[in-house]
Amino acid sequence: MAAAPVTDVRVADVSVTLDRVPVLDAVSCAVSGGGWLALIGPNGAGKTTLIRAMAGLVPYAGTVSVGAAEARAMRPRERARLLAYVPQEPVLPPDLTVGQYVLLGRTPHLGYLAAPGGHDRRRALAAMERVDVARFAARRLARLSGGERQRVVIARALAGDPRVLLLDEPTSMLDVGHEQQVLELVDVLRREAGLTVVSTLHDLTVAGQYADQLVLLDDGRVVASGSPAAVLTEPLIESVYAARVRVMPGDDGHPVVAPVRHQGGAAGILPGASPGLPG
């Protein structure tokens, strides 16, 4: 089987204003085809807004290029075939079965009012098999565990045969075991199928382990971008997150970010607290 084509994603000077409030200010970043770009930063930094702009879900100034095309110039159906977006809290209709839900991923490939055909069902089954959920295709979504739900949502995204996978905090509600399973799955898909991945990630160590490139956002602006080793530094993290951390190389060479407890407990970090007062 021939290798699947890979697709670059480039963001240039993207600004977003929502409800008259500036959320992103001239953000630029890029990821090469088959790569993994992770957006990191504190709450409210603009990570979700940026990934939603890439998906064409919020209006923006600037450009988002997918391959050689400008995403905004694409028709919605064309863009949906190329980009698959997995929101942080996807809505899963509880009475649908896994098979029915994953088959919805074929919608961008169907004609107006057309029903899924044999090819669509085969592609949906292949997506379910790839993420190991085909064995409970008849199970209703309400009966899934957290890890199973995430794999099913990714299966639906893959059913559309996208070239770019946009993931907004794909592991935010998972325990460490399911988190690892989902991230390893995404990494395997990226390597084997040539998918380009853009994700937001909360855990800095996890972001440094899986992504090729990091973009650190704060207050809607890019503070730093580059390799995990270049972005995950103690001065940058302290400046942006107001957190004391120690950054150490892990066994695999990727940076590990560990919090350092303030001496004297919370009194040393709470605004207005006095170290001399009893706790």
KATA-V153795 format. One record per run of one state. SS is the DSSP state (@ for helix, = for strand, . for the rest). FROM is the first residue (numbers start at 1). TO is the last residue. If there is no record, write none. Layout:
# KATA-V153795
ss | from | to
SS | FROM | TO
SS | FROM | TO
This chain:
# KATA-V153795
ss | from | to
. | 1 | 8
= | 9 | 18
. | 19 | 20
= | 21 | 31
. | 32 | 35
= | 36 | 40
. | 41 | 46
@ | 47 | 54
. | 55 | 60
= | 61 | 66
. | 67 | 68
= | 69 | 70
@ | 71 | 73
. | 74 | 75
@ | 76 | 82
= | 83 | 86
. | 87 | 96
= | 97 | 97
@ | 98 | 109
. | 110 | 117
@ | 118 | 130
. | 131 | 133
@ | 134 | 136
. | 137 | 139
= | 140 | 140
@ | 141 | 143
. | 144 | 145
@ | 146 | 159
. | 160 | 163
= | 164 | 168
. | 169 | 175
@ | 176 | 193
. | 194 | 195
= | 196 | 200
. | 201 | 203
@ | 204 | 210
. | 211 | 212
= | 213 | 218
. | 219 | 220
= | 221 | 226
. | 227 | 227
@ | 228 | 231
. | 232 | 233
@ | 234 | 241
. | 242 | 244
= | 245 | 249
. | 250 | 254
= | 255 | 259
. | 260 | 264
@ | 265 | 268
. | 269 | 279
